[in-house]
Amino acid sequence: MEFYSNCNTGMPADQLQNTLHISNLPDYCQAVDTVLEARGDKGRIYCIWGEFEIARERINGGLRFTLPGCPNSLAWTITTGHDPVPEITVIHLTISRKEHDPDFIESIQAFVSDLNQGLMTFFQREQLKADAG
């Protein structure tokens, strides 16, 4: 299954890649309660679905986050700078199932919505810091 959300962050891909890390994931996604461990592009988090290993990877136009041990192969990308609207940041979350329990689907939709709102707030704060500094 696939889930999408768009937000207008105006942040270029390289800045997105240099700003979003596992270590600050709770700052832009409230659905991630705690970073238990952050070792560069790998770590462990506690989120709405429990405790998981997490990996971060730079990709064309942004980042991919994966939960390698997740039974649903949950992964999401945050990308920006693509035509036709380069200032739009796209959140794309996937799981390896065609169907799932409605409560789980609802939790995924809440996660994507929270990530969208969190990214907007996070990027606004980053922009204010850059303007002030």
C-alpha positions as a Markdown table, in Angstrom:
| # | Residue | x | y | z |
|---|---|---|---|---|
| 1 | Met | 0.0 | 0.0 | 0.0 |
| 2 | Glu | 1.1 | 3.5 | -0.6 |
| 3 | Phe | 0.3 | 6.8 | 1.2 |
| 4 | Tyr | 1.2 | 10.3 | 0.0 |
| 5 | Ser | 1.2 | 13.8 | 1.4 |
| 6 | Asn | 2.5 | 17.1 | 0.0 |
| 7 | Cys | 3.8 | 20.0 | 2.0 |
| 8 | Asn | 5.1 | 23.4 | 0.8 |
| 9 | Thr | 8.4 | 23.6 | 2.6 |
| 10 | Gly | 10.4 | 25.5 | 0.0 |
| 11 | Met | 13.5 | 23.7 | 1.2 |
| 12 | Pro | 15.9 | 22.5 | -1.5 |
| 13 | Ala | 16.9 | 18.8 | -1.5 |
| 14 | Asp | 20.4 | 19.3 | -0.3 |
| 15 | Gln | 19.3 | 21.4 | 2.7 |
| 16 | Leu | 16.7 | 18.7 | 3.5 |
| 17 | Gln | 19.4 | 16.0 | 3.4 |
| 18 | Asn | 21.7 | 18.1 | 5.6 |
| 19 | Thr | 18.9 | 19.0 | 8.1 |
| 20 | Leu | 16.8 | 15.8 | 8.7 |
| 21 | His | 18.5 | 13.1 | 10.7 |
| 22 | Ile | 17.6 | 10.2 | 12.8 |
| 23 | Ser | 18.9 | 12.0 | 15.9 |
| 24 | Asn | 16.3 | 14.9 | 15.4 |
| 25 | Leu | 13.4 | 12.8 | 14.1 |
| 26 | Pro | 11.1 | 13.6 | 17.0 |
| 27 | Asp | 11.6 | 17.3 | 16.2 |
| 28 | Tyr | 9.7 | 16.9 | 12.9 |
| 29 | Cys | 7.6 | 13.8 | 13.6 |
| 30 | Gln | 5.7 | 13.6 | 16.9 |
| 31 | Ala | 4.7 | 10.0 | 16.1 |
| 32 | Val | 8.3 | 9.1 | 16.9 |
| 33 | Asp | 8.4 | 9.4 | 20.7 |
| 34 | Thr | 12.1 | 8.7 | 21.3 |
| 35 | Val | 15.4 | 8.1 | 19.5 |
| 36 | Leu | 16.9 | 5.3 | 21.5 |
| 37 | Glu | 20.1 | 5.2 | 19.6 |
| 38 | Ala | 21.5 | 7.2 | 16.6 |
| 39 | Arg | 24.7 | 6.1 | 14.9 |
| 40 | Gly | 24.8 | 8.3 | 11.8 |
| 41 | Asp | 22.4 | 6.8 | 9.3 |
| 42 | Lys | 21.4 | 3.9 | 11.5 |
| 43 | Gly | 19.7 | 3.8 | 14.9 |
| 44 | Arg | 16.7 | 2.6 | 17.0 |
| 45 | Ile | 13.5 | 4.5 | 17.7 |
| 46 | Tyr | 10.4 | 4.1 | 19.7 |
| 47 | Cys | 7.3 | 5.2 | 17.7 |
| 48 | Ile | 3.6 | 4.6 | 17.6 |
| 49 | Trp | 4.1 | 1.0 | 16.4 |
| 50 | Gly | 6.8 | 0.2 | 19.0 |
| 51 | Glu | 10.6 | -0.1 | 19.0 |
| 52 | Phe | 12.3 | -0.5 | 15.6 |
| 53 | Glu | 15.7 | -0.3 | 14.0 |
| 54 | Ile | 15.8 | 2.6 | 11.5 |
| 55 | Ala | 18.0 | 3.4 | 8.6 |
| 56 | Arg | 18.4 | 6.7 | 6.7 |
| 57 | Glu | 19.6 | 7.0 | 3.2 |
| 58 | Arg | 20.2 | 9.9 | 0.9 |
| 59 | Ile | 18.3 | 9.5 | -2.4 |
| 60 | Asn | 17.8 | 11.7 | -5.5 |
| 61 | Gly | 15.9 | 14.7 | -4.2 |
| 62 | Gly | 15.8 | 13.8 | -0.6 |
| 63 | Leu | 15.9 | 11.0 | 2.0 |
| 64 | Arg | 14.5 | 7.5 | 2.5 |
| 65 | Phe | 13.9 | 6.1 | 6.0 |
| 66 | Thr | 13.3 | 2.4 | 6.5 |
| 67 | Leu | 12.4 | 0.2 | 9.4 |
| 68 | Pro | 14.3 | -3.0 | 8.3 |
| 69 | Gly | 12.8 | -5.2 | 11.0 |
| 70 | Cys | 9.2 | -4.1 | 10.5 |
| 71 | Pro | 6.9 | -7.0 | 9.5 |
| 72 | Asn | 5.3 | -4.7 | 7.0 |
| 73 | Ser | 8.5 | -3.4 | 5.5 |
| 74 | Leu | 7.4 | 0.1 | 6.3 |
| 75 | Ala | 9.5 | 2.9 | 4.6 |
| 76 | Trp | 9.0 | 6.5 | 3.8 |
| 77 | Thr | 10.7 | 9.0 | 1.5 |
| 78 | Ile | 10.8 | 12.8 | 1.8 |
| 79 | Thr | 11.7 | 14.4 | -1.5 |
| 80 | Thr | 11.6 | 17.8 | -3.0 |
| 81 | Gly | 12.7 | 19.8 | -5.9 |
| 82 | His | 10.9 | 17.9 | -8.7 |
| 83 | Asp | 8.9 | 19.3 | -11.5 |
| 84 | Pro | 6.3 | 20.6 | -12.0 |
| 85 | Val | 6.3 | 22.2 | -8.5 |
| 86 | Pro | 9.9 | 22.2 | -7.1 |
| 87 | Glu | 9.0 | 23.9 | -3.8 |
| 88 | Ile | 6.6 | 21.0 | -2.9 |
| 89 | Thr | 8.0 | 18.3 | -0.5 |
| 90 | Val | 6.5 | 14.9 | -1.1 |
| 91 | Ile | 6.1 | 12.4 | 1.6 |
| 92 | His | 5.6 | 8.8 | 0.3 |
| 93 | Leu | 5.1 | 5.9 | 2.7 |
| 94 | Thr | 4.8 | 2.3 | 1.7 |
| 95 | Ile | 4.1 | -1.0 | 3.3 |
| 96 | Ser | 4.5 | -4.4 | 1.7 |
| 97 | Arg | 0.8 | -5.4 | 1.8 |
| 98 | Lys | -2.1 | -4.7 | -0.5 |
| 99 | Glu | -4.5 | -4.7 | 2.4 |
| 100 | His | -4.2 | -4.3 | 6.1 |
| 101 | Asp | -6.2 | -4.0 | 9.3 |
| 102 | Pro | -8.2 | -0.7 | 9.3 |
| 103 | Asp | -6.7 | 0.4 | 12.7 |
| 104 | Phe | -3.2 | 0.0 | 11.3 |
| 105 | Ile | -4.1 | 1.9 | 8.1 |
| 106 | Glu | -5.5 | 4.7 | 10.3 |
| 107 | Ser | -2.2 | 4.8 | 12.3 |
| 108 | Ile | -0.2 | 5.1 | 9.0 |
| 109 | Gln | -2.4 | 7.9 | 7.8 |
| 110 | Ala | -2.0 | 9.7 | 11.2 |
| 111 | Phe | 1.8 | 9.1 | 10.9 |
| 112 | Val | 1.9 | 10.7 | 7.4 |
| 113 | Ser | -0.3 | 13.6 | 8.5 |
| 114 | Asp | 1.9 | 14.2 | 11.6 |
| 115 | Leu | 5.1 | 14.0 | 9.5 |
| 116 | Asn | 3.6 | 16.6 | 7.1 |
| 117 | Gln | 2.7 | 19.0 | 9.9 |
| 118 | Gly | 5.9 | 18.4 | 11.7 |
| 119 | Leu | 8.0 | 19.1 | 8.6 |
| 120 | Met | 6.2 | 22.3 | 7.9 |
| 121 | Thr | 6.8 | 23.5 | 11.5 |
| 122 | Phe | 10.4 | 22.3 | 11.5 |
| 123 | Phe | 11.2 | 24.0 | 8.2 |
| 124 | Gln | 9.6 | 27.2 | 9.4 |
| 125 | Arg | 11.8 | 27.2 | 12.5 |
| 126 | Glu | 14.9 | 26.4 | 10.5 |
| 127 | Gln | 14.1 | 29.3 | 8.1 |
| 128 | Leu | 13.7 | 31.7 | 11.0 |
| 129 | Lys | 17.1 | 30.6 | 12.4 |
| 130 | Ala | 18.7 | 31.1 | 9.0 |
| 131 | Asp | 17.1 | 34.5 | 8.7 |
| 132 | Ala | 18.2 | 35.6 | 12.2 |
| 133 | Gly | 21.7 | 34.2 | 11.9 |
